Amino acid sequence: MSKQVNGRIVEKKVTDKFCWLAFFFTAFYAMFSKKYRTRGFISKTFVVLLILVLINLGLSYLFDDTDWIWDLIEGVYFGMMFNTWYYHQLIKNGYQEDRDNRSLEFE
C-alpha cells in the first residue's frame, strides 16, 4: 500500500496472517505499535473493543462461569480481523494497493 504525502511516497505493508499480538493485547496493540499508526485506526479498534467487551459482559452475566470462553472468542476475533481492519483503514485514508506487489486478497 502506498500514498504520496508532501512529495514523497509513504509505504505501508499489510500481511494476511493471524495477528498474535492483537490476539493477546487487542486494541492496545494498535495504540502502542508504530507499525499500525494511521489516522483513525486506533479509534476504530477501541470502538470494536468496547462493543466486544459489552457483549462479553452480557454473555458472562447470562451464562455463569463462561468468562474465559468469551475472552478467548474475543481474542481470536481480534487476531483474525486486525490486519483486515488496518487494510480497510489505509484505503479509507487514501492509500492505494501496489499492483506489481499484490500479496493480499481482501474483500
C-alpha positions as CSV (number, residue, x, y, z in Angstrom):
1,M,0.0,0.0,0.0
2,S,1.4,3.4,-0.9
3,K,0.4,7.0,-0.8
4,Q,2.1,10.2,-1.8
5,V,2.4,12.7,1.1
6,N,4.2,16.1,0.6
7,G,6.1,14.9,-2.5
8,R,7.3,11.6,-1.1
9,I,5.8,8.1,-1.2
10,V,4.8,6.6,2.1
11,E,4.5,2.8,2.0
12,K,2.7,0.5,4.5
13,K,2.8,-3.2,4.4
14,V,-0.2,-5.3,5.4
15,T,0.0,-9.1,5.9
16,D,-2.9,-11.5,5.6
17,K,-1.7,-13.6,8.6
18,F,-3.3,-14.1,12.0
19,C,-2.0,-11.3,14.3
20,W,-0.9,-12.9,17.5
21,L,0.0,-9.6,19.2
22,A,-3.6,-8.4,18.5
23,F,-4.9,-11.6,19.9
24,F,-3.0,-11.1,23.2
25,F,-3.3,-7.2,23.5
26,T,-6.4,-6.4,21.5
27,A,-6.8,-2.7,20.7
28,F,-3.8,-1.7,22.9
29,Y,-1.5,-3.3,20.3
30,A,-2.7,-0.7,17.8
31,M,-2.1,2.1,20.3
32,F,1.4,1.2,21.2
33,S,2.7,-0.2,17.9
34,K,4.4,2.2,15.4
35,K,3.6,-0.2,12.6
36,Y,-0.2,0.4,12.8
37,R,-0.1,4.2,13.2
38,T,-2.5,5.7,10.7
39,R,-5.3,8.2,11.2
40,G,-8.5,6.7,12.6
41,F,-7.2,3.1,13.1
42,I,-6.8,3.4,16.9
43,S,-10.2,4.8,17.5
44,K,-11.7,2.1,15.2
45,T,-10.1,-0.7,17.2
46,F,-11.2,0.8,20.5
47,V,-14.8,1.1,19.3
48,V,-14.8,-2.6,18.3
49,L,-13.2,-3.5,21.7
50,L,-15.9,-1.6,23.5
51,I,-18.6,-3.4,21.6
52,L,-17.0,-6.8,22.2
53,V,-16.5,-6.1,26.0
54,L,-20.2,-5.1,26.3
55,I,-21.2,-8.3,24.5
56,N,-18.7,-10.2,26.7
57,L,-20.3,-8.7,29.9
58,G,-23.8,-9.6,28.8
59,L,-22.9,-13.2,27.9
60,S,-20.9,-13.6,31.1
61,Y,-24.0,-12.4,33.1
62,L,-26.3,-14.8,31.2
63,F,-24.1,-17.8,31.4
64,D,-22.2,-18.4,34.7
65,D,-18.5,-19.5,34.6
66,T,-18.1,-18.9,30.9
67,D,-15.9,-15.7,31.0
68,W,-12.9,-17.5,29.7
69,I,-14.8,-18.7,26.6
70,W,-15.9,-15.2,25.7
71,D,-12.5,-13.8,26.3
72,L,-10.9,-16.4,24.0
73,I,-13.5,-15.8,21.3
74,E,-12.9,-12.0,21.6
75,G,-9.1,-12.5,21.2
76,V,-9.5,-14.8,18.2
77,Y,-11.8,-12.4,16.5
78,F,-9.3,-9.5,17.1
79,G,-6.4,-11.6,15.8
80,M,-8.2,-12.6,12.7
81,M,-9.7,-9.2,11.8
82,F,-6.9,-6.9,12.9
83,N,-5.0,-6.7,9.6
84,T,-8.2,-6.6,7.6
85,W,-9.3,-3.5,9.6
86,Y,-5.9,-2.0,9.1
87,Y,-6.1,-2.6,5.3
88,H,-9.5,-1.0,5.0
89,Q,-8.5,2.0,7.1
90,L,-5.5,2.5,4.8
91,I,-7.7,2.5,1.8
92,K,-10.1,5.0,3.6
93,N,-7.0,7.2,4.3
94,G,-6.1,7.3,0.6
95,Y,-3.5,4.6,0.3
96,Q,-3.5,2.6,-2.9
97,E,-2.6,-1.0,-3.4
98,D,0.6,-1.7,-5.3
99,R,-0.4,-3.6,-8.4
100,D,3.1,-5.1,-9.0
101,N,3.4,-6.3,-5.4
102,R,-0.1,-7.6,-4.7
103,S,0.1,-10.1,-2.0
104,L,-3.3,-9.8,-0.4
105,E,-6.8,-10.6,-1.5
106,F,-9.1,-8.8,0.8
107,E,-12.8,-8.3,0.0
